[in-house]
Amino acid sequence: MKNMKRREFLGTGLTATTMAAVAGTGLLRSGMAFAGNVAGWPAKPFEEKKLAAAMTDSIGKTEIPVSSKVRLSAPSIAENGAAVPVTIEIDSPMNADDYVKTVWLFVDHNPTPLASQFNFTPGCGHAFIQQRIKMAKTDNVRVVARTSKGELMASAPRKVKVTIGGCGG
């Protein structure tokens, strides 16, 4: 182990003191990197506390027809609500004239129901998503997709029972 020399100690201490003083003046703020401050980021739908409000803010409506083109896979029982595996696949030609443009994933009664939003281009080649989401309790998970032609389609809601890591079963 290397012993710290007096000059190194004083230099490190001076740097730490300077950073603390700058942070105390408000010149450094952690909030500067929040998604709500990024141009073009749809922060409002992610902040909504109710499913209907989150759907209205993100999609523009709450009633979306269920389509067999939208497939949602999730376990019927999740052992850990902090990491529930979800797979989304949408049948689409994914060409310049017709492709899946945006996909939203909702958990009906989560503290913030909009869990994810994905944007696609024809260059993606396939509308396929795998991710892990956080669920507060046993609830319905649903997916809504919008095509480049403006067509909205949804998966049937999928009930996932959370047994550990959530607020209840």
N, C-alpha and C positions, 0 to 999 in steps of 0.2 A: 504494500500500500504506500502510495506517495504522500509524503508530509506536505501540507500546504504552507507555503512561505508567507511571510508577513505581507509582502506586496500583493500577492494573489488574494489573500484574505481581505485586505483593504479594498482592492478593486472590485471584488465580488460584492462586498458589503455596500460600496458606493453605488454600484449598478442596481442592486436590489432596492436601496433607499430612493434612488432617482425614479425607478419604475413605480414604486408605491406612491411617491409624490405626484407623478403625472396621472396615475389612475385616480388619485384623490381629487384632482382638479376637474375630472370629468372629460378629459381629452381622449381617454381610452374607454370605450363602452362596449360591452359584450353584445348588446342589442343591435349593433350595427350589422351583424351577420345574420340576423333572423330572416326567414323566408319572406315574411311580410314586407321586407324592405327591398326585395329583388324585383326589378321591373318585369312585368308580365306574369309573375307568379300569382296564381289564384288563391291567396291566403284566406279570404273570407269563408269559402265553403269548408275549409279544414278547421275553422274556428267554431262553426255552428255546433250546437249542443243537441239538436233534434234532427232526426232523419229527414223529415219533410223539408226543413229549412236547408239542410246540406244538399239535398237533391235539387231543390229549386235554385239555389245559388250556383250549383255546378252544371246542372243539365237543363234547367229551365222548367221542369215539370216533375211530378211525382209518380204518375201512372205511365209505365213503360210496358209494352207488350212483351211477354216471354217468348223467346225464340230458341229453337233447337240448335241454332248456329252458335249460341253462347253456352259453353260448357264450363261449369265451376266444379272443381273437386276439392273437398275438404273433409277431414275426418268427422265421423258422427260423434266421436268422443275424443276430446283433446286432453292429454295428460297434463299439459302446461299451458295456461292461458297467456303466458308471456311470449310464446312462440308457436302459433298454430299454423301448420303448413297449408298453403292454398295454391292451387293450380288453376289457371284460366286459359282457355283456348277458344278462339273464335274462328269459325269458317269464313274465309274471305279470299277473293282472288288476289288481293294485295298487289294490284297493278295501278297505274297512274289514273285510271278512270274510276276505280272502285277499290277502296281499301278501308280498313278500320283506322279511324283517325284518333279517337280517344276512348280509353277504358277507365271506368271508375269502380272501385271496390268499397262497398259499404258494410258496416256492422251495425245493425239496427239500433241497439240501445247502448252502444259504447259511449263514453263521455264525449267523444267527438266521432260521430258515425262515419264520416268519410275517412277511410283508412289509407287509400292510395288513389293516385291518378297517373295514368300512363298515356303518352302520346306516341303515335306510330307514323311512319311514312311508308310509301310503297317499297322503299329500299329495305325495310325490315324483313320482307319476304314471308313472314308468318306472324300472326297475332297470338303470341304465346307468352305467358308470364308464370313464374314460380316465385313465391315469396313466403315469408312467415309474418303473420300479423299478431298484434296483441289484442286479446279479448278480455274484457272486464268480467264477464260472466257468460253463462249459457245464453246463446242468442242466434239470430238468423244472420247469415252472410249472403250478400247479393252482389251481382255484377251488372253494370250497364255499359253498353258500347254504342258509340256513334260512328257512322261511316262517313266517308268523304262526301257522300250524296245527302247527308243529313238524316239518314234513317237511324232511329233509336231502337235498340233491342236489348233484352235483359235475360239473365238466367233466372231460373226458378230459385226462390230463397232456399238456402241450405242451412238446416239447424245444426249447430255444433254445441255439444255439451262440454263445458269446461269443468274439469274435476279438481285441478290444483293450480294455484297461481292466480286464480280469478277471485271474484268477490263472492262466489257461491255457485251452486250447481243447478 
